[in-house]
Amino acid sequence: MSESIPENQASSGLRSVDLTSGLWPEVVGKFIETMPIEDRQAFGAGPSLVMELASGRLGRFEGLYDPGRAALVGMVGGWVLDYEAEIHLLYIRSLDRRRGFGRKLLASFLGNLDASGVRAAYLEVRESNKIARFLYYSLGFKLQGIRKNYYQNPNEDGLVMVREVSSGNESSVNNLHQEK
Ligand SMILES: CC(C)(COP(=O)(O)OP(=O)(O)OC[C@H]1O[C@@H](n2cnc3c(N)ncnc32)[C@H](O)[C@@H]1OP(=O)(O)O)[C@@H](O)C(=O)NCCC(=O)NCCS
């Protein structure tokens, strides 16, 4: 007899999916419905995200899909313009956190950006979000600047972080701006 998968546990065999293709925007819509309302507001997950995914214009978004549960475990993505990416979203379902999925998902996303010639990835994070900051630092992001009181409810500084592609070109971000 096959063992049933506990509702709160992602199975092995997770796969990476392109959330801008096929029926994935709808799957993201369902995933968003399972997110706590405060998380939806804090991380910009709502109908406009689903529309952005469906339009597939600037956005590049990837998800970790659990076929055993027929559900997403998490998602990451943002915009890609020329050689720069702006990561707007990284989210792992709360019951699946602290199991290496956030690292796996972001590392895969960055690897795909690198492979497609993106030279710098930017993101912004609340100063108090130490968990995300640890993860970003460990994947090579560096602090680039501080946006004072950028966030509200509660008021807080935003940290702008950047990760350059290390293709033997140490100052790719500087070169990028000189080229423009
Ligand atoms: C940030 C987030 C994506 C991390 O996902 P995750 O799957 O739990 O992370 P992982 O298990 O892959 O851990 C990656 C690293 O994050 C850090 N981390 C994760 N959970 C942590 C915790 N509870 N305490 C301290 N550090 C933690 C560690 O550096 C960890 O690396 P390590 O395991 O080598 O120590 C997840 O917490 C999340 O979705 N949070 C809400 C959304 C959010 O804050 N997104 C970022 C917005 S900018």
The ligand as a Gaussian input file, in Angstrom:
#p B3LYP/6-31G(d) Opt

LIG

0 1
 C       13.244000      33.920000       2.985000
 C       12.699000      32.532000       2.628000
 C       12.374000      32.494000       1.145000
 C       13.753000      31.474000       2.955000
 O       13.254000      30.223000       2.484000
 P       13.651000      28.840000       3.191000
 O       13.265000      27.747000       2.268000
 O       13.074000      28.785000       4.545000
 O       15.222000      28.989000       3.288000
 P       16.304000      27.795000       3.288000
 O       15.805000      26.665000       4.127000
 O       16.705000      27.499000       1.890000
 O       17.516000      28.484000       4.049000
 C       18.390000      29.336000       3.331000
 C       19.146000      30.213000       4.307000
 O       18.261000      31.182000       4.854000
 C       18.638000      31.424000       6.204000
 N       17.558000      30.984000       7.063000
 C       16.438000      30.307000       6.689000
 N       15.620000      30.165000       7.739000
 C       16.229000      30.750000       8.782000
 C       15.870000      30.949000      10.141000
 N       14.710000      30.504000      10.654000
 N       16.728000      31.635000      10.949000
 C       17.902000      32.103000      10.452000
 N       18.299000      31.939000       9.161000
 C       17.474000      31.270000       8.360000
 C       19.890000      30.625000       6.478000
 O       20.997000      31.438000       6.099000
 C       19.718000      29.489000       5.495000
 O       20.938000      28.900000       5.123000
 P       21.485000      27.631000       5.976000
 O       20.392000      26.616000       5.952000
 O       22.703000      27.233000       5.198000
 O       21.750000      28.126000       7.363000
 C       11.411000      32.184000       3.446000
 O       11.710000      32.377000       4.811000
 C       10.206000      33.020000       3.088000
 O        9.473000      32.709000       2.137000
 N        9.972000      34.107000       3.864000
 C        8.825000      35.007000       3.584000
 C        9.054000      35.794000       2.321000
 C       10.304000      36.639000       2.395000
 O       10.698000      37.171000       3.433000
 N       10.925000      36.801000       1.224000
 C       12.061000      37.666000       1.042000
 C       11.572000      39.047000       0.740000
 S       12.888000      40.147000       0.272000

